[in-house]
Amino acid sequence: GMHRSPLSALKPSLNGKYLVTGCFDSTVRVWRKYGRDLQLQATLCGHERGQITCIDISTVFGTIVTGGADGKVLVWDLRRLMFLRELVHIEDFGDTRPCEEVRISSVSINHKSGHILTLVSSYIRIFDINGNLVAIHSPPIPYDELLAPSCAISTDCPGYLEGGVVAVSGHKNGDVMLWGVDCERKILIHRHTVPDTIHTSPITALRLSGDRNDTLLVGDKSGKMSVCKTVRLEFLNPQELSVILKEVRQGGVLLDEEFQVANSRSMPES
């Protein structure tokens, strides 16, 4: 039941009952926790070659999503432990993976809507639970190499919520960006770039925590980690609230104050 090659990716479920592991031989294994033991439930085969690069799992929607070095994003049924569909990634100029390999950097599931975020090359997409494209961010001109996104995650914000943040991306220059969605035009909209971060190396890990997804953990290639918290309205003084109210009446979103670095610390390089 063990992998025959080194692990390349893994992801536990939020409830701690499942662990999904991916390997350099392109196989995926699903494990379930019983007491202090992990028992193999299934080996999933569908990626054609190369390592598994990213995994996510939702017990709420009974879904596993895997991305691989073969350029595929595959969706699996957690309950029946079988293949469901491949998410199709097509640009205006053609398929994103014609002959060359396209590495899938991130996959992430929204645990409230079931929407699936993918990061393929420099393109962030959101699909619905049935595999239909909801929105895409494609830069009008190719990203400078240092500005390109290196990882991305979905939030648990409903996609239809106007002004909400549905995705967070980390970039090779250390930037962290927040994204909303225009459902009618099917595009992702840049809402905010987190200010005053300590990061100058490529972002390698993002994690939202807290009951309201109000804490963002950020890690980079150098080993640095930062913690960002959303501003809580109940903690603002009347002057700050009046500024927000003015922005709302004008139809704007107060972006610069939405996230602030609450604490940061450096971690040793791994």
N, C-alpha and C positions, 0 to 999 in steps of 0.2 A: 503494500500500500504506500510505501514511502516513495518520494521522488527519486528518480535515478540520476538526476542532474541537480546542481545547486539551485536554490530558490532565487527567483529574481523579483518577486512581488508577493505581498500578502496583505489581507485586510480582515479584521474581525468585525462581526456584526455589532451594532450598538448595544444589543441586549446581552452580548457576551456568550451566546449559545453556539455561534458558528464561527469558523475560521476558514477563509478561502486562500489557498496558496497557488502561486504560479511559478513556473520553472523555466529554465533555459532550454528545455526540450519541447516547449510550446504546449505542455499539458497543464491542466488546472485541476486541483483537487479540493473537494469540499469536506470539511471536518466538522463534527458536532461534539460539544463538550458534555460529558456525562461524569458528574462528580469532578475528580481531578484528572480524568482521562479524556483524550481526544480520540474519537473513533472516525475512521474514514467512511464517508457516505457515498462518494462517487468520484470517478476520474472523468473529467470532461475534455473531450478532444474535438477540436474544430479549427484551431489556429494551425496554419500550414507549415510554418518554419520560424525559427528564431525564438527568442525569449518572450515571456509574458511581461509587459512593461507596466501595467496598472490594473487595479481591480477595485470594484466597489460592490457592496451587498446591502440590500434592504429587506429586512424580515417583514416590514409593514406591507410591502408590495410583492414579497416573495420573488425577488429579482436579484440576479447576479449579472454584473457587466464586466467584461474583460477586454483589454486592449493589448495588442501584440506588435512585435517588430515586423510582422507580415503586413501591417497596415490595416488590419481588420479590427472592428469593434463588434463584439458578439454579446448577445443578451441571452441569458439562461433562466430557466424556471427553477427557483430554489426548492419548491415543494416536490416537483416531479423529477428534478435533477436531469433536465433535458434541454436541448437547444431550442430557442425560440426564433431568433432572427438575427440578421446582421444589419447594423445601422449603415445606411448608404451615405457616403460622403462625396458629393459632386459639386464642383465649382462651375461658374459661368463658362470657364474656358476648358472644362472637361473634368475627367476623373482625377481625384487627388493622388491616386496611386496607379499610374499607367504601367510603367515597366520597373521603375526604381522602387525600392522599399520606402515606405513612409512610416515613421515611428509614431505611435500613439503615446502622447505624453501624459494625458490625464483622462480618467472617466470618473463621474461623480453623480450620485442619485439624489434628487430632492425627495426627502422622506415624507413630505406633505402632499406633493402632487404626483410623484412617480416620474417626473421629468428627468431626463438623463443628459448631463453635460459631457461633451468631449472636447479635447484639445488635440487637434491634428495639425502638425506643422504650426503655422501662426493663426489658425482658424479656430475660434471658439464657437461651438454649436450647442443648441439645446433641442432635444427631441422629446416628443411626448411618449407616454407609456406604450403606445402602439407603434413607435418607430417613425412617426411623422415629424418632419422638421418644424420646430416652433420658431426658432430665431437663429441668426448667425451673425458673428462679427467677422468681417473680412476687411482688413486695412485697405484704404483706397490706393495706397502705394505699398510695395513690400516693406516690411519692418527693417530698420537697421538691425544688424545681428545682435547688438547689445540691448536693443529695446524689445526684442521678440519675447512673447510669453514662454515661460519655462514650465509652468504648472497652473492648474485652475481647479476650482471646486464649485459645486452648487451650494446655494443656501437653501433653507427650507421656506423661503418666501414664496407665496403663490405668484405664478407668472403673470396673472392679470392685475396684480396690485400696482396701481399707478404710482410711480416714484419709488417703488421698492427696489431692493438690491437682490438680484437673483443669482449672481455669480461673482466670484472673486478670483482675480488672476495675479500670479506672481511673475516677475519678468527677470531677464538675464542681467539687467543693470541694478536690480534690487528694488525696483518699484513694485507697489501693490495697488491694484486698481479694482474698483467696484463697478458692477454693470447692472443696468436695468434692461427691460425688454419693451419694445414696441410691437405688440401682437399683430396689429394691422399690417405693418410693413415687414414683419418677420425679421427684425434686426435687433441686435443688442446695442444698447446705448451706454456710452461711458458716463458714469455718474460722478466719479470721484477718484482721485489718486491720494492714497494715505500720506499725509505730510510727516516730515521730521522723522523718517525711519532711520534706523541704524545700519540698514543693509546696503551694501555696494556690490555684493556677489550675487550670482544667480539664485533666485528663490527656488528651493527644492521641496518645501513642505508648507501646506496651509491647513489649518484646522479651525472650525467654528465650534464653540462650546457655550454652555449656559442654556438655561431654559428658553431664552429668547434669541438664541444665536447672537448674543451681544458681545462676545469675546472672541477675538481673532488671534490665533497663535501663528506666528510666521517663523520659518527656519530657512537658513540659506546655506550655500555650499561651503562657506568658511566655518560653519559651526555656530554662528550667531543665531540667537532666538529673541523675538520680541513679542510683546503682548499688547494688543490694541483693544480698547473698549469703546462702545457706542456711548454717545452722550445721552443721559436720561433726563427727560423733560422735568421730572420732579426735583432734580438737583440744580436746575438753572434758576438764576435770580430774575426778577421782573424785567430788567433791562435786556438780558439775553433772550427771554421769551418774546419780548416785543419785536426784536430783530427777526426771530423765526416767524412770528405771525405776519410781519410785513412781507417776508419772502413768500409765504404761502398765499397771501392775498394777491401778490403779483404773478402767481403761477410758477414761481421758481422753486428750486430745491436748495436748501442751505447745505452745500456740499463740503466746504472747507472745515466745518465744525462737526461733521457727521461722525468721523472717527478721529480719535487722538491716541497717541501712544501713552499708555498709562504706566508701563513698566517695561524695561528691556534689560537683557543681560547677555553676556557672551558665554558661549559654550565651547569647550575644547574641541579642536578638530578631531574628527573620527579617523 
